[in-house]
Amino acid sequence: MIGNLLLILLIGILGIWKSIPVGFVLKIHPVFICLMTIIGASIGIFIIFFIGTKIRKYLSKVMKDSKLLKKENKLINLFDKYGVHGLGIIGTLFMGPNLTMALGIAIVKNPKKLLLWVNIGIIIWTIVLTYVGVLGIKIF
């Protein structure tokens, strides 16, 4: 049982779309599937957050006077005004939390805000997808 939970957690690091079906195949209780997936996906985005912010700081030092960076800042300002919440919640469902975090670090001015919203997206979509899985099993 503990080995199966650890497996779900480790697969959760790769994404929520992968670990939830594995949990059902292993016949784990849905609450444990949900918890292990949330913890695993959160670990994954924290790793990407810490590595990505260091890379971003390095690139901003290297490209300090670049014209490309100045044009990119206009796009970043527009995105920050309207899209951190949407990227964090909707991107988590369609692209997965890891890709959402990696792309978001590149275009969002405040990656800490994105980290919060991707975590919220992970929680929401893991609960929803686990519930849909439970309903699917009950129907069939």
CYANA upper distance limits for C-alpha pairs under 8 A (distance plus 0.5 A):
  1 MET  CA      5 LEU  CA      6.80
  2 ILE  CA      6 LEU  CA      6.62
  3 GLY  CA      7 LEU  CA      6.63
  4 ASN  CA      8 ILE  CA      6.79
  4 ASN  CA     23 GLY  CA      8.40
  4 ASN  CA     26 LEU  CA      7.67
  4 ASN  CA     28 ILE  CA      8.36
  5 LEU  CA      9 LEU  CA      6.73
  5 LEU  CA     28 ILE  CA      8.41
  5 LEU  CA     32 PHE  CA      7.89
  5 LEU  CA     33 ILE  CA      8.06
  5 LEU  CA     36 MET  CA      7.14
  6 LEU  CA     10 LEU  CA      6.63
  6 LEU  CA     36 MET  CA      8.19
  7 LEU  CA     11 ILE  CA      6.59
  8 ILE  CA     12 GLY  CA      6.37
  8 ILE  CA     19 SER  CA      5.86
  8 ILE  CA     20 ILE  CA      8.11
  8 ILE  CA     22 VAL  CA      7.38
  8 ILE  CA     23 GLY  CA      6.71
  8 ILE  CA     33 ILE  CA      7.48
  8 ILE  CA     36 MET  CA      6.57
  8 ILE  CA     37 THR  CA      6.91
  8 ILE  CA     40 GLY  CA      8.21
  9 LEU  CA     13 ILE  CA      7.13
  9 LEU  CA     19 SER  CA      7.96
  9 LEU  CA     36 MET  CA      5.27
  9 LEU  CA     37 THR  CA      6.10
  9 LEU  CA     39 ILE  CA      7.14
  9 LEU  CA     40 GLY  CA      5.01
  9 LEU  CA     41 ALA  CA      8.31
 10 LEU  CA     14 LEU  CA      7.86
 10 LEU  CA     40 GLY  CA      6.46
 11 ILE  CA     15 GLY  CA      7.33
 11 ILE  CA     18 LYS  CA      7.04
 11 ILE  CA     19 SER  CA      5.71
 11 ILE  CA     37 THR  CA      8.32
 11 ILE  CA     40 GLY  CA      7.64
 12 GLY  CA     16 ILE  CA      6.05
 12 GLY  CA     18 LYS  CA      7.34
 12 GLY  CA     19 SER  CA      5.54
 12 GLY  CA     36 MET  CA      7.62
 12 GLY  CA     37 THR  CA      5.21
 12 GLY  CA     38 ILE  CA      7.70
 12 GLY  CA     39 ILE  CA      7.98
 12 GLY  CA     40 GLY  CA      4.83
 12 GLY  CA     41 ALA  CA      5.38
 12 GLY  CA     44 GLY  CA      8.30
 13 ILE  CA     37 THR  CA      8.27
 13 ILE  CA     40 GLY  CA      4.97
 13 ILE  CA     41 ALA  CA      4.98
 13 ILE  CA     42 SER  CA      7.74
 13 ILE  CA     43 ILE  CA      6.71
 13 ILE  CA     44 GLY  CA      5.01
 13 ILE  CA     45 ILE  CA      8.32
 14 LEU  CA     18 LYS  CA      7.73
 14 LEU  CA     40 GLY  CA      8.43
 14 LEU  CA     41 ALA  CA      7.34
 14 LEU  CA     44 GLY  CA      7.31
 14 LEU  CA     98 ASN  CA      7.70
 15 GLY  CA     19 SER  CA      7.28
 15 GLY  CA     37 THR  CA      8.49
 15 GLY  CA     41 ALA  CA      6.31
 15 GLY  CA     96 GLY  CA      6.44
 15 GLY  CA     97 PRO  CA      6.85
 15 GLY  CA     98 ASN  CA      7.33
 16 ILE  CA     20 ILE  CA      6.75
 16 ILE  CA     37 THR  CA      6.65
 16 ILE  CA     38 ILE  CA      8.26
 16 ILE  CA     41 ALA  CA      7.06
 16 ILE  CA     96 GLY  CA      7.50
 16 ILE  CA     97 PRO  CA      8.18
 16 ILE  CA    122 ILE  CA      8.04
 16 ILE  CA    126 THR  CA      7.01
 17 TRP  CA     21 PRO  CA      7.79
 17 TRP  CA     96 GLY  CA      7.98
 18 LYS  CA     22 VAL  CA      7.16
 19 SER  CA     23 GLY  CA      6.63
 19 SER  CA     33 ILE  CA      8.26
 19 SER  CA     37 THR  CA      6.70
 20 ILE  CA     24 PHE  CA      7.03
 20 ILE  CA     33 ILE  CA      6.75
 20 ILE  CA     34 CYS  CA      7.87
 20 ILE  CA     37 THR  CA      7.40
 20 ILE  CA    126 THR  CA      8.34
 20 ILE  CA    129 LEU  CA      8.09
 20 ILE  CA    130 THR  CA      6.99
 21 PRO  CA     25 VAL  CA      6.70
 21 PRO  CA    133 GLY  CA      8.31
 22 VAL  CA     26 LEU  CA      6.67
 23 GLY  CA     27 LYS  CA      6.75
 23 GLY  CA     28 ILE  CA      5.99
 23 GLY  CA     29 HIS  CA      8.49
 23 GLY  CA     30 PRO  CA      8.25
 23 GLY  CA     33 ILE  CA      6.08
 24 PHE  CA     28 ILE  CA      6.49
 24 PHE  CA     29 HIS  CA      8.40
 24 PHE  CA     30 PRO  CA      8.09
 24 PHE  CA     33 ILE  CA      8.29
 24 PHE  CA    133 GLY  CA      8.26
 28 ILE  CA     32 PHE  CA      7.28
 28 ILE  CA     33 ILE  CA      6.97
 29 HIS  CA     33 ILE  CA      6.88
 30 PRO  CA     34 CYS  CA      6.55
 30 PRO  CA    130 THR  CA      7.01
 30 PRO  CA    131 TYR  CA      8.36
 30 PRO  CA    134 VAL  CA      7.75
 31 VAL  CA     35 LEU  CA      6.70
 32 PHE  CA     36 MET  CA      6.44
 33 ILE  CA     37 THR  CA      6.48
 33 ILE  CA    130 THR  CA      8.01
 34 CYS  CA     38 ILE  CA      6.65
 34 CYS  CA    126 THR  CA      6.55
 34 CYS  CA    127 ILE  CA      6.74
 34 CYS  CA    130 THR  CA      6.92
 35 LEU  CA     39 ILE  CA      6.68
 36 MET  CA     40 GLY  CA      6.43
 37 THR  CA     41 ALA  CA      6.41
 37 THR  CA    126 THR  CA      7.56
 38 ILE  CA     42 SER  CA      6.50
 38 ILE  CA    122 ILE  CA      6.80
 38 ILE  CA    123 ILE  CA      6.60
 38 ILE  CA    126 THR  CA      7.24
 39 ILE  CA     43 ILE  CA      6.71
 40 GLY  CA     44 GLY  CA      6.83
 41 ALA  CA     45 ILE  CA      6.87
 41 ALA  CA     97 PRO  CA      7.48
 41 ALA  CA     98 ASN  CA      8.37
 41 ALA  CA    122 ILE  CA      7.60
 42 SER  CA     46 PHE  CA      6.62
 42 SER  CA    119 ASN  CA      6.89
 42 SER  CA    122 ILE  CA      8.07
 43 ILE  CA     47 ILE  CA      6.78
 44 GLY  CA     48 ILE  CA      6.89
 44 GLY  CA     98 ASN  CA      7.13
 45 ILE  CA     49 PHE  CA      6.35
 45 ILE  CA     97 PRO  CA      7.14
 45 ILE  CA     98 ASN  CA      6.14
 45 ILE  CA    101 MET  CA      6.80
 45 ILE  CA    115 LEU  CA      8.01
 46 PHE  CA     50 PHE  CA      6.69
 46 PHE  CA    115 LEU  CA      8.21
 47 ILE  CA     51 ILE  CA      6.73
 48 ILE  CA     52 GLY  CA      6.07
 48 ILE  CA     98 ASN  CA      7.60
 48 ILE  CA    101 MET  CA      7.35
 48 ILE  CA    102 ALA  CA      6.97
 49 PHE  CA     53 THR  CA      6.45
 49 PHE  CA    101 MET  CA      7.39
 49 PHE  CA    102 ALA  CA      8.00
 49 PHE  CA    105 ILE  CA      7.86
 49 PHE  CA    111 PRO  CA      8.10
 49 PHE  CA    115 LEU  CA      7.79
 50 PHE  CA     54 LYS  CA      6.98
 51 ILE  CA     55 ILE  CA      6.88
 52 GLY  CA     56 ARG  CA      6.51
 52 GLY  CA    102 ALA  CA      7.34
 52 GLY  CA    105 ILE  CA      6.97
 53 THR  CA     57 LYS  CA      6.61
 53 THR  CA    105 ILE  CA      7.41
 53 THR  CA    111 PRO  CA      8.14
 54 LYS  CA     58 TYR  CA      6.78
 55 ILE  CA     59 LEU  CA      6.66
 56 ARG  CA     60 SER  CA      6.56
 56 ARG  CA    105 ILE  CA      8.10
 56 ARG  CA    106 ALA  CA      7.62
 57 LYS  CA     61 LYS  CA      6.87
 58 TYR  CA     62 VAL  CA      6.88
 59 LEU  CA     63 MET  CA      6.41
 60 SER  CA     64 LYS  CA      6.09
 63 MET  CA     69 LEU  CA      7.34
 64 LYS  CA     69 LEU  CA      7.87
 65 ASP  CA     69 LEU  CA      8.00
 66 SER  CA     70 LYS  CA      7.29
 67 LYS  CA     71 LYS  CA      6.93
 68 LEU  CA     72 GLU  CA      6.58
 69 LEU  CA     73 ASN  CA      6.68
 70 LYS  CA     74 LYS  CA      7.59
 71 LYS  CA     75 LEU  CA      7.57
 72 GLU  CA     76 ILE  CA      6.71
 73 ASN  CA     77 ASN  CA      6.58
 74 LYS  CA     78 LEU  CA      6.91
 75 LEU  CA     79 PHE  CA      6.64
 75 LEU  CA    107 ILE  CA      8.36
 76 ILE  CA     80 ASP  CA      6.50
 76 ILE  CA    107 ILE  CA      6.05
 76 ILE  CA    108 VAL  CA      6.31
 76 ILE  CA    109 LYS  CA      6.71
 77 ASN  CA     81 LYS  CA      6.76
 77 ASN  CA    109 LYS  CA      7.71
 78 LEU  CA     82 TYR  CA      7.15
 79 PHE  CA     83 GLY  CA      5.62
 79 PHE  CA     84 VAL  CA      7.54
 79 PHE  CA    107 ILE  CA      8.09
 79 PHE  CA    108 VAL  CA      7.37
 80 ASP  CA     84 VAL  CA      6.36
 80 ASP  CA    108 VAL  CA      6.50
 80 ASP  CA    109 LYS  CA      6.94
 80 ASP  CA    110 ASN  CA      8.41
 82 TYR  CA     86 GLY  CA      8.47
 83 GLY  CA     87 LEU  CA      6.40
 84 VAL  CA     88 GLY  CA      6.53
 84 VAL  CA    108 VAL  CA      7.69
 84 VAL  CA    113 LYS  CA      7.74
 84 VAL  CA    114 LEU  CA      6.42
 84 VAL  CA    117 TRP  CA      7.80
 85 HIS  CA     89 ILE  CA      6.69
 85 HIS  CA    114 LEU  CA      7.91
 85 HIS  CA    117 TRP  CA      6.39
 86 GLY  CA     90 ILE  CA      6.00
 86 GLY  CA     91 GLY  CA      7.59
 87 LEU  CA     91 GLY  CA      5.28
 87 LEU  CA     92 THR  CA      7.89
 87 LEU  CA    100 THR  CA      7.57
 87 LEU  CA    104 GLY  CA      8.07
 87 LEU  CA    114 LEU  CA      8.36
 87 LEU  CA    117 TRP  CA      8.43
 87 LEU  CA    118 VAL  CA      8.22
 88 GLY  CA     92 THR  CA      6.55
 88 GLY  CA    100 THR  CA      7.53
 88 GLY  CA    101 MET  CA      8.44
 88 GLY  CA    114 LEU  CA      6.48
 88 GLY  CA    115 LEU  CA      8.17
 88 GLY  CA    116 LEU  CA      8.38
 88 GLY  CA    117 TRP  CA      5.04
 88 GLY  CA    118 VAL  CA      4.60
 88 GLY  CA    119 ASN  CA      8.13
 88 GLY  CA    120 ILE  CA      8.01
 88 GLY  CA    121 GLY  CA      6.43
 89 ILE  CA     93 LEU  CA      7.51
 89 ILE  CA    117 TRP  CA      6.74
 89 ILE  CA    118 VAL  CA      6.44
 89 ILE  CA    120 ILE  CA      7.28
 89 ILE  CA    121 GLY  CA      4.62
 89 ILE  CA    122 ILE  CA      8.09
 90 ILE  CA     94 PHE  CA      6.95
 90 ILE  CA    121 GLY  CA      7.65
 91 GLY  CA     95 MET  CA      5.81
 91 GLY  CA     96 GLY  CA      7.03
 91 GLY  CA     97 PRO  CA      7.66
 91 GLY  CA    100 THR  CA      6.09
 92 THR  CA     96 GLY  CA      4.97
 92 THR  CA     97 PRO  CA      5.03
 92 THR  CA     98 ASN  CA      8.50
 92 THR  CA    100 THR  CA      6.57
 92 THR  CA    118 VAL  CA      6.89
 92 THR  CA    121 GLY  CA      6.29
 92 THR  CA    122 ILE  CA      6.96
 92 THR  CA    125 TRP  CA      8.21
 93 LEU  CA     97 PRO  CA      8.04
 93 LEU  CA    121 GLY  CA      7.98
 93 LEU  CA    125 TRP  CA      6.96
 95 MET  CA     99 LEU  CA      6.52
 95 MET  CA    100 THR  CA      6.62
 96 GLY  CA    100 THR  CA      6.64
 97 PRO  CA    101 MET  CA      6.54
 97 PRO  CA    118 VAL  CA      6.97
 97 PRO  CA    122 ILE  CA      7.42
 98 ASN  CA    102 ALA  CA      6.67
 99 LEU  CA    103 LEU  CA      6.52
100 THR  CA    104 GLY  CA      6.26
100 THR  CA    118 VAL  CA      8.11
101 MET  CA    105 ILE  CA      6.56
101 MET  CA    114 LEU  CA      7.82
101 MET  CA    115 LEU  CA      7.70
101 MET  CA    118 VAL  CA      7.65
102 ALA  CA    106 ALA  CA      7.39
103 LEU  CA    107 ILE  CA      7.20
104 GLY  CA    108 VAL  CA      6.00
104 GLY  CA    111 PRO  CA      7.73
104 GLY  CA    114 LEU  CA      7.48
105 ILE  CA    109 LYS  CA      8.35
105 ILE  CA    111 PRO  CA      6.04
105 ILE  CA    114 LEU  CA      8.31
108 VAL  CA    114 LEU  CA      7.96
110 ASN  CA    114 LEU  CA      7.45
111 PRO  CA    115 LEU  CA      6.63
112 LYS  CA    116 LEU  CA      6.93
113 LYS  CA    117 TRP  CA      6.90
114 LEU  CA    118 VAL  CA      6.44
115 LEU  CA    119 ASN  CA      6.69
116 LEU  CA    120 ILE  CA      6.81
117 TRP  CA    121 GLY  CA      6.56
118 VAL  CA    122 ILE  CA      6.58
119 ASN  CA    123 ILE  CA      6.79
120 ILE  CA    124 ILE  CA      6.68
121 GLY  CA    125 TRP  CA      6.44
122 ILE  CA    126 THR  CA      6.27
123 ILE  CA    127 ILE  CA      6.71
124 ILE  CA    128 VAL  CA      6.74
125 TRP  CA    129 LEU  CA      6.31
126 THR  CA    130 THR  CA      6.40
127 ILE  CA    131 TYR  CA      6.60
128 VAL  CA    132 VAL  CA      6.68
129 LEU  CA    133 GLY  CA      6.62
130 THR  CA    134 VAL  CA      6.77
131 TYR  CA    135 LEU  CA      6.73
132 VAL  CA    136 GLY  CA      6.57
133 GLY  CA    137 ILE  CA      6.74
134 VAL  CA    138 LYS  CA      6.77
135 LEU  CA    139 ILE  CA      6.63
136 GLY  CA    140 PHE  CA      6.77
